[in-house]
Amino acid sequence: MDYYYLTLVLLIPLVVGSFISIFGIRNSKSCKYPPGPSPFPIIGNILQLGTQPHHSLTNLSKIYGPIMTLKLGNITTIVISSPQIAREVLQKNDQVFSSRTIPNAVRPHDHHILSMVWMPPSAQWRVLRRVCATKVFSSQKLDSTQTIRQRKVQELVNHVGVCCKKGEALDIGEAIFTTVLNSISNTFFSIDLGHYNASDKAQEFKDIIWGIMEEVGRPNVVDFFPILGPLDPQRVRARTKGYAGKLIEFLDGFIDERLRIGASEIMESKGCNDVLDSLIQLMMEENSQVSRPLLVHLFLDLFIAGIDTTSSTVEWAMAELLYNPEKLEEAKHELQLALHKGEQFEESHISKLPFLKAVVKETLRLHPPAPFLIPHKSEEDVELCGFLVPKNSQILINVWAMGRDSRIWENPNQFMPERFLKSEINFKGHDFELIPFGAGRRICPGLPLANKIVHNILASILHCYDWKLDDGLKAEDMDMSEKFGITLNKAMPLRAIPINK
């Protein structure tokens, strides 16, 4: 369903508040609002979003500037499209803008209340962030789980080898999704949840995750007109409730099983084997601030946020390299110099591969996993760059636009990893030209793990095999279009045939 369909739903008689909200944008303070296109009655600027909102808002920002106001139904939305203003929002005024606009799709099972991603920056949120920083994504924890990730990547390499022997094309995105899923599930639960030759259970788990991502990213009339929430006219909330309920039951079952077979051992042990052991131990401490519901929804966040975004980044990197064969050759040459033939890639090799690191940066510049990040919300009226940003405004940071801005990047639409070889710009939240993981207090806590997994998978499959496109497709004929959603995926899955070197 695209945004145009939403206008049909809007024929439902709306309350007087809709009119008041729409026409209220031209009140006595309106002259101070950031500029933007004039809204239509009731629907505001919804029609101007189109099916590719990141493209549409980028084009509008060229007319109205890097800080822009839109009216999306009842919701006043401020769109930021420059690094300088993004810094003002995410760093200088991060306390005011640290809350979230909550999509209706994430409300089932009280996920918006229990989720670290969606809850406001409260004491409970700080506890969960600290848990992630010390128990999940710390340098010590990542070092201790490196062998797990290495084993899962080697299983991918072995699977690619089977396809190579058969001369079969590989669905790159699906294979990488399985690898990332197993890397994370083994780190958390010491178990594989995916299989390359998909079993019914593994496929069901993938379908659940993809289903949640699709529903949360789907245009939903309720998000534009919250008064329609109880009606759920598109059934988005109902479908998400079903998907999330299955995943919550699944995750809760892991906790049950671990408590049943190992609670006493966990309490008595000097160390913990995996993340679940570590967090159960924390949960069982006296006066613990981590409850079981918080633990379940934390795992829900980590799976949903970590798997699809990471796998899509690797798929886009492979697609760009196959689309630009000379860059592919340069990446392969660098790997040949850094590793011996047959030598297994390890995470310690990443520092020896500046061009590969540049490839990842360039991929994240052109294809940020979340083109608007996660929506922020203004907790009060605030002045920003001389304009009034009203209380309860939705704030969208258009990182896709910033990555394609010719005032920041030379030849911004071209894949040029070499631009980063002489640049100190990184994606860790300090350089606002490149913030695919966000910045400030709500930067993605999983960035350190994603960074390791992306480089490891990409380097391993490039080092072990050569690649050619399926069905004799030429590089210049590849479909590089995007499918908009909460994650920016390829519209057409990438299929390629591995070849022995």
C-alpha positions as CSV (number, residue, x, y, z in Angstrom):
1,M,0.0,0.0,0.0
2,D,1.4,3.4,-0.9
3,Y,0.7,6.9,0.4
4,Y,-1.9,7.6,-2.3
5,Y,-4.2,4.9,-1.0
6,L,-4.3,6.6,2.3
7,T,-6.4,9.4,0.9
8,L,-9.2,7.0,0.4
9,V,-9.2,6.1,4.0
10,L,-9.3,9.8,4.9
11,L,-12.8,10.0,3.5
12,I,-13.9,8.7,6.9
13,P,-15.5,11.7,8.7
14,L,-12.8,13.2,10.9
15,V,-13.3,15.1,14.1
16,V,-13.3,18.8,14.3
17,G,-9.9,18.6,15.8
18,S,-8.4,17.7,12.5
19,F,-9.5,21.0,11.0
20,I,-8.4,22.9,13.9
21,S,-4.9,21.3,13.7
22,I,-4.6,21.8,10.0
23,F,-5.6,25.4,9.9
24,G,-3.8,26.1,13.2
25,I,-0.5,25.9,11.4
26,R,-1.3,29.5,10.2
27,N,-1.8,30.9,13.7
28,S,0.0,33.8,15.3
29,K,3.3,31.9,15.6
30,S,3.2,30.5,12.0
31,C,5.5,33.1,10.6
32,K,8.2,31.7,12.9
33,Y,7.9,28.1,11.7
34,P,10.4,26.7,9.3
35,P,9.3,27.2,5.7
36,G,7.5,24.4,3.8
37,P,4.9,23.6,1.2
38,S,1.3,24.7,1.9
39,P,-0.8,21.9,3.3
40,F,-4.1,20.7,1.9
41,P,-7.1,20.6,4.3
42,I,-7.3,17.5,6.4
43,I,-4.5,15.5,4.7
44,G,-1.9,18.2,4.8
45,N,1.2,17.3,2.8
46,I,0.7,13.5,2.8
47,L,0.3,13.4,-1.0
48,Q,3.7,15.0,-1.5
49,L,5.5,12.1,0.2
50,G,4.9,9.7,-2.6
51,T,6.1,6.2,-2.6
52,Q,9.7,7.2,-1.9
53,P,9.5,9.7,0.9
54,H,13.3,10.1,1.3
55,H,13.5,11.2,-2.4
56,S,10.4,13.5,-2.1
57,L,11.6,15.2,1.0
58,T,15.1,15.6,-0.4
59,N,13.6,17.4,-3.5
60,L,11.4,19.6,-1.3
61,S,14.4,20.6,0.9
62,K,16.0,22.0,-2.3
63,I,13.1,24.4,-2.5
64,Y,12.4,25.2,1.2
65,G,15.8,24.7,2.8
66,P,17.6,22.3,5.2
67,I,15.0,22.9,7.9
68,M,11.4,22.4,6.7
69,T,7.9,22.1,8.0
70,L,5.3,19.7,6.7
71,K,1.9,18.8,8.0
72,L,1.2,15.1,7.8
73,G,-2.4,14.8,8.8
74,N,-2.5,16.0,12.4
75,I,1.2,15.7,12.9
76,T,3.5,18.7,12.5
77,T,6.8,17.4,11.1
78,I,10.1,19.1,10.9
79,V,12.6,17.7,8.4
80,I,16.3,18.3,8.8
81,S,18.6,17.9,5.8
82,S,21.9,19.4,6.8
83,P,24.7,18.2,9.1
84,Q,24.9,21.6,10.8
85,I,21.2,21.5,11.8
86,A,21.4,17.8,12.6
87,R,24.2,18.6,15.1
88,E,21.9,21.3,16.7
89,V,19.2,18.7,17.1
90,L,21.2,15.6,18.2
91,Q,24.0,17.2,20.1
92,K,23.4,20.8,21.3
93,N,19.6,20.3,22.0
94,D,19.6,16.5,22.4
95,Q,17.7,16.6,25.7
96,V,14.8,18.4,24.2
97,F,14.7,16.2,21.1
98,S,15.5,12.8,22.7
99,S,11.9,11.5,22.9
100,R,10.3,9.5,20.1
101,T,7.2,9.9,17.9
102,I,5.6,6.5,18.4
103,P,4.2,4.7,15.4
104,N,0.9,2.9,16.1
105,A,2.5,-0.4,14.9
106,V,4.9,-0.6,17.9
107,R,2.2,-0.2,20.5
108,P,1.0,-3.8,20.8
109,H,2.1,-5.7,23.9
110,D,3.1,-2.3,25.4
111,H,6.4,-2.4,23.4
112,H,6.6,1.4,23.2
113,I,6.6,1.5,27.0
114,L,9.1,-1.4,27.6
115,S,11.3,-0.8,24.5
116,M,14.7,0.9,24.9
117,V,14.2,2.2,21.3
118,W,10.9,3.9,21.8
119,M,10.7,4.8,25.5
120,P,11.6,8.4,26.5
121,P,15.1,9.0,28.1
122,S,13.9,8.1,31.6
123,A,15.8,6.4,34.5
124,Q,14.5,3.0,33.1
125,W,15.9,3.9,29.7
126,R,19.3,4.7,31.2
127,V,19.4,1.4,32.9
128,L,18.8,-0.4,29.6
129,R,21.4,1.6,27.8
130,R,23.9,0.8,30.6
131,V,23.0,-2.9,30.3
132,C,23.7,-2.8,26.5
133,A,27.0,-0.9,27.0
134,T,28.3,-3.3,29.7
135,K,26.7,-6.7,29.1
136,V,26.0,-6.8,25.4
137,F,28.2,-4.5,23.3
138,S,31.2,-3.8,25.5
139,S,34.7,-4.3,24.0
140,Q,35.3,-7.2,26.5
141,K,32.0,-8.9,25.5
142,L,32.6,-8.5,21.8
143,D,36.2,-9.9,22.1
144,S,34.9,-12.9,24.0
145,T,32.3,-13.7,21.3
146,Q,34.6,-13.2,18.3
147,T,35.0,-16.9,17.8
148,I,31.2,-17.3,17.5
149,R,31.0,-14.7,14.8
150,Q,34.0,-16.2,13.0
151,R,32.4,-19.7,13.1
152,K,29.1,-18.4,11.7
153,V,30.9,-16.5,8.8
154,Q,32.8,-19.7,8.0
155,E,29.5,-21.5,7.7
156,L,28.4,-18.9,5.2
157,V,31.6,-19.4,3.3
158,N,31.0,-23.2,3.3
159,H,27.4,-22.6,2.0
160,V,28.7,-20.3,-0.8
161,G,31.2,-23.1,-1.6
162,V,28.3,-25.6,-2.1
163,C,26.6,-23.1,-4.5
164,C,29.9,-22.6,-6.3
165,K,30.3,-26.4,-6.9
166,K,26.8,-26.6,-8.3
167,G,27.2,-23.4,-10.3
168,E,24.1,-22.0,-8.6
169,A,23.2,-18.4,-8.0
170,L,23.0,-17.3,-4.4
171,D,20.4,-14.9,-3.0
172,I,23.0,-12.7,-1.3
173,G,20.6,-10.9,1.0
174,E,18.9,-14.0,2.2
175,A,22.2,-15.8,2.9
176,I,23.6,-12.9,4.8
177,F,20.4,-12.5,6.7
178,T,20.8,-16.1,7.9
179,T,24.4,-15.5,8.9
180,V,23.6,-12.3,10.8
181,L,20.7,-14.0,12.5
182,N,22.9,-16.9,13.6
183,S,25.7,-14.6,14.7
184,I,23.3,-12.7,17.0
185,S,21.3,-15.7,18.2
186,N,24.5,-17.6,19.2
187,T,25.9,-14.5,21.0
188,F,22.6,-14.1,22.9
189,F,21.3,-17.7,23.3
190,S,24.0,-20.1,22.1
191,I,21.8,-21.5,19.4
192,D,21.2,-21.2,15.6
193,L,17.9,-19.7,14.6
194,G,18.5,-19.8,10.9
195,H,19.5,-22.4,8.3
196,Y,20.7,-21.9,4.8
197,N,18.6,-24.8,3.6
198,A,15.6,-23.3,5.4
199,S,13.7,-25.5,7.8
200,D,10.1,-24.6,8.6
201,K,11.0,-23.2,12.0
202,A,13.9,-21.1,10.6
203,Q,11.7,-19.8,7.8
204,E,8.9,-18.9,10.3
205,F,11.4,-16.9,12.4
206,K,12.6,-15.0,9.3
207,D,9.0,-14.4,8.3
208,I,8.2,-13.0,11.7
209,I,11.2,-10.5,11.7
210,W,10.5,-9.4,8.1
211,G,6.8,-9.1,8.9
212,I,7.5,-6.8,11.8
213,M,9.9,-4.7,9.7
214,E,7.4,-4.4,6.9
215,E,4.4,-3.4,9.1
216,V,6.4,-0.8,11.1
217,G,7.6,0.7,7.8
218,R,4.2,0.7,6.1
219,P,2.5,4.0,5.6
220,N,-0.3,4.0,8.3
221,V,-3.2,6.5,8.3
222,V,-3.3,6.1,12.1
223,D,0.1,7.7,12.4
224,F,-1.2,10.8,10.6
225,F,-4.5,10.9,12.4
226,P,-4.1,9.3,15.9
227,I,-7.8,9.7,16.6
228,L,-8.3,6.7,14.3
229,G,-6.1,4.5,16.4
230,P,-8.9,2.3,18.0
231,L,-10.2,1.6,14.5
232,D,-6.9,0.4,13.0
233,P,-8.4,0.8,9.5
234,Q,-5.5,-0.8,7.7
235,R,-5.0,-3.6,10.3
236,V,-1.4,-2.7,10.7
237,R,-1.5,-2.8,14.4
238,A,-3.4,-6.1,14.4
239,R,-0.8,-7.8,12.1
240,T,2.1,-6.4,14.1
241,K,0.5,-7.7,17.3
242,G,0.4,-11.2,15.8
243,Y,4.0,-11.1,14.6
244,A,5.4,-9.5,17.8
245,G,3.3,-11.9,20.0
246,K,5.0,-14.9,18.3
247,L,8.4,-13.4,18.8
248,I,7.8,-12.5,22.4
249,E,6.6,-16.0,23.1
250,F,9.7,-17.4,21.4
251,L,12.0,-15.1,23.4
252,D,10.2,-15.7,26.7
253,G,10.5,-19.4,26.1
254,F,14.3,-19.1,26.0
255,I,14.3,-17.4,29.4
256,D,12.0,-20.1,30.8
257,E,14.2,-22.9,29.5
258,R,17.4,-21.2,30.8
259,L,15.8,-20.6,34.3
260,R,14.6,-24.2,34.4
261,I,17.8,-25.9,33.6
262,G,20.4,-23.5,34.8
263,A,19.2,-20.9,37.3
264,S,21.2,-22.3,40.2
265,E,24.4,-22.7,38.1
266,I,24.0,-19.2,36.8
267,M,23.8,-17.7,40.3
268,E,26.7,-19.8,41.6
269,S,29.0,-19.4,38.5
270,K,31.8,-16.9,38.5
271,G,31.2,-16.0,34.8
272,C,28.4,-16.1,32.2
273,N,28.5,-18.1,29.0
274,D,26.3,-15.9,26.8
275,V,24.3,-12.7,26.9
276,L,21.2,-14.4,28.2
277,D,23.0,-15.9,31.1
278,S,24.5,-12.6,31.9
279,L,21.2,-10.7,31.8
280,I,19.3,-13.4,33.8
281,Q,21.9,-13.1,36.5
282,L,21.4,-9.4,36.5
283,M,17.6,-9.9,36.6
284,M,17.8,-12.2,39.6
285,E,19.9,-9.8,41.7
286,E,18.2,-8.4,44.7
287,N,16.4,-5.1,43.9
288,S,17.3,-5.5,40.3
289,Q,16.1,-2.7,38.0
290,V,15.8,-5.2,35.1
291,S,12.5,-7.0,35.1
292,R,11.6,-10.0,32.9
293,P,9.3,-7.9,30.6
294,L,12.1,-5.4,30.1
295,L,14.5,-8.3,29.3
296,V,12.1,-9.8,26.7
297,H,11.5,-6.5,25.0
298,L,15.2,-5.7,25.0
299,F,15.9,-8.9,23.1
300,L,13.0,-8.0,20.8
301,D,14.7,-4.6,20.0
302,L,18.1,-6.2,19.5
303,F,16.8,-8.8,17.0
304,I,14.6,-6.4,15.1
305,A,17.0,-3.5,14.9
306,G,20.1,-5.5,14.4
307,I,19.4,-8.2,11.9
308,D,17.7,-6.6,8.9
309,T,19.8,-3.4,9.0
310,T,23.1,-5.2,9.1
311,S,22.2,-7.7,6.4
312,S,20.9,-5.1,4.1
313,T,24.1,-3.0,4.4
314,V,26.2,-6.0,3.3
315,E,23.8,-6.7,0.4
316,W,24.0,-3.1,-0.7
317,A,27.9,-3.2,-0.5
318,M,28.0,-6.3,-2.7
319,A,25.5,-4.8,-5.1
320,E,27.6,-1.6,-5.4
321,L,30.8,-3.5,-6.0
322,L,29.2,-5.7,-8.7
323,Y,27.7,-2.6,-10.2
324,N,31.2,-0.9,-10.2
325,P,33.6,-3.8,-11.3
326,E,36.7,-1.6,-11.0
327,K,36.0,-1.0,-7.3
328,L,35.4,-4.7,-6.8
329,E,38.8,-5.5,-8.3
330,E,40.4,-2.9,-6.0
331,A,38.8,-4.5,-2.9
332,K,39.9,-8.0,-4.0
333,H,43.4,-6.8,-4.7
334,E,43.7,-5.3,-1.2
335,L,42.5,-8.5,0.3
336,Q,45.1,-10.5,-1.7
337,L,47.8,-8.3,-0.3
338,A,46.6,-8.5,3.3
339,L,45.7,-12.2,3.4
340,H,47.3,-15.3,2.0
341,K,45.3,-17.5,-0.3
342,G,43.2,-19.9,1.9
343,E,43.8,-17.8,5.0
344,Q,40.6,-17.2,7.0
345,F,39.6,-13.6,7.4
346,E,39.6,-12.5,11.1
347,E,38.3,-9.3,12.6
348,S,41.9,-8.3,13.5
349,H,42.5,-7.9,9.7
350,I,40.0,-5.1,9.4
351,S,42.6,-2.5,10.4
352,K,44.8,-3.6,7.4
353,L,42.0,-3.0,4.9
354,P,41.5,0.8,4.4
355,F,39.8,0.4,1.1
356,L,37.3,-2.2,2.4
357,K,36.5,0.2,5.3
358,A,36.0,2.9,2.8
359,V,33.6,0.6,0.8
360,V,31.5,0.2,4.0
361,K,31.5,4.0,4.7
362,E,30.5,4.7,1.1
363,T,27.7,2.1,1.2
364,L,26.3,3.7,4.4
365,R,26.5,7.2,2.8
366,L,24.5,6.1,-0.3
367,H,22.3,3.5,1.4
368,P,21.7,4.4,5.1
369,P,19.7,1.5,6.7
370,A,17.1,4.0,8.1
371,P,16.9,7.0,5.8
372,F,15.2,9.2,8.4
373,L,16.8,7.5,11.5
374,I,14.1,6.7,14.2
375,P,11.8,9.7,14.4
376,H,12.5,12.1,17.3
377,K,10.0,14.4,19.0
378,S,10.3,17.9,20.5
379,E,9.3,17.9,24.2
380,E,8.7,21.6,24.2
381,D,8.7,24.7,22.0
382,V,12.3,25.4,21.0
383,E,14.1,27.8,18.8
384,L,16.2,26.2,16.1
385,C,18.2,28.2,13.6
386,G,15.9,31.2,14.2
387,F,12.7,29.2,13.7
388,L,10.2,27.9,16.1
389,V,9.9,24.1,16.5
390,P,6.6,23.6,18.3
391,K,6.1,21.1,21.2
392,N,5.2,17.5,20.1
393,S,6.6,18.0,16.6
394,Q,7.9,15.0,14.8
395,I,11.6,15.4,13.9
396,L,13.0,13.6,10.8
397,I,16.7,13.6,10.2
398,N,17.0,13.0,6.4
399,V,20.4,11.3,6.4
400,W,19.7,10.0,2.9
401,A,19.6,13.6,1.7
402,M,22.8,14.5,3.5
403,G,24.6,11.6,1.9
404,R,23.5,12.8,-1.6
405,D,24.2,16.6,-1.0
406,S,26.6,18.0,-3.6
407,R,27.6,20.8,-1.2
408,I,29.1,18.1,1.1
409,W,30.2,15.4,-1.3
410,E,31.9,15.5,-4.7
411,N,29.9,13.5,-7.3
412,P,27.4,12.5,-4.5
413,N,25.5,10.0,-6.6
414,Q,28.6,8.0,-7.6
415,F,30.0,5.1,-5.6
416,M,33.5,6.4,-4.8
417,P,35.0,4.6,-1.8
418,E,38.3,6.3,-2.4
419,R,36.8,9.6,-1.2
420,F,37.3,8.2,2.4
421,L,40.9,7.1,2.0
422,K,42.2,10.6,2.8
423,S,39.4,11.6,5.1
424,E,38.9,11.1,8.8
425,I,35.1,11.1,8.5
426,N,33.6,8.1,10.3
427,F,30.0,6.9,11.0
428,K,30.4,6.7,14.8
429,G,28.3,9.8,15.6
430,H,30.9,12.5,15.7
431,D,30.9,13.5,12.0
432,F,27.4,14.7,11.2
433,E,28.0,14.4,7.4
434,L,27.7,10.6,8.0
435,I,25.4,9.5,10.8
436,P,23.6,6.3,9.5
437,F,23.5,5.1,13.1
438,G,22.3,8.4,14.6
439,A,24.3,10.5,17.1
440,G,24.0,11.9,20.6
441,R,22.4,10.0,23.5
442,R,20.1,8.0,21.2
443,I,22.8,6.7,18.9
444,C,22.3,3.0,18.0
445,P,23.9,1.0,20.8
446,G,24.6,-1.9,18.5
447,L,27.0,0.0,16.3
448,P,30.1,-1.7,17.5
449,L,28.7,-5.2,16.8
450,A,27.2,-4.2,13.4
451,N,30.6,-2.7,12.4
452,K,32.4,-6.0,13.1
453,I,29.8,-8.2,11.4
454,V,29.5,-6.1,8.2
455,H,33.3,-6.0,7.6
456,N,33.7,-9.7,8.5
457,I,31.0,-11.0,6.1
458,L,31.9,-8.7,3.2
459,A,35.7,-9.4,3.4
460,S,35.2,-13.2,3.8
461,I,32.9,-13.7,0.8
462,L,35.1,-11.4,-1.4
463,H,38.3,-13.1,-0.3
464,C,37.2,-16.6,-0.9
465,Y,35.3,-16.3,-4.2
466,D,35.0,-14.4,-7.4
467,W,31.4,-13.4,-8.3
468,K,29.4,-12.9,-11.5
469,L,25.8,-11.8,-11.9
470,D,23.0,-14.4,-12.4
471,D,21.5,-15.0,-15.9
472,G,24.3,-13.3,-17.7
473,L,23.2,-9.9,-16.4
474,K,25.7,-7.1,-17.1
475,A,26.7,-4.7,-14.4
476,E,25.2,-1.7,-16.2
477,D,21.8,-3.5,-16.4
478,M,21.5,-4.1,-12.6
479,D,18.4,-2.9,-10.9
480,M,19.7,-0.6,-8.1
481,S,16.4,0.8,-7.0
482,E,15.3,0.9,-3.4
483,K,12.3,-0.4,-1.5
484,F,11.3,2.2,1.2
485,G,10.5,1.0,4.6
486,I,11.8,1.3,8.2
487,T,14.9,-0.3,6.5
488,L,16.0,0.8,3.0
489,N,16.3,-2.5,1.2
490,K,17.0,-3.3,-2.4
491,A,13.8,-3.5,-4.5
492,M,15.2,-6.5,-6.4
493,P,17.2,-9.1,-4.4
494,L,20.8,-9.4,-5.4
495,R,21.5,-12.8,-7.0
496,A,25.1,-13.7,-8.0
497,I,27.1,-16.9,-8.8
498,P,30.2,-17.6,-6.8
499,I,33.3,-18.8,-8.7
500,N,36.4,-20.4,-7.4
501,K,39.5,-18.2,-7.6
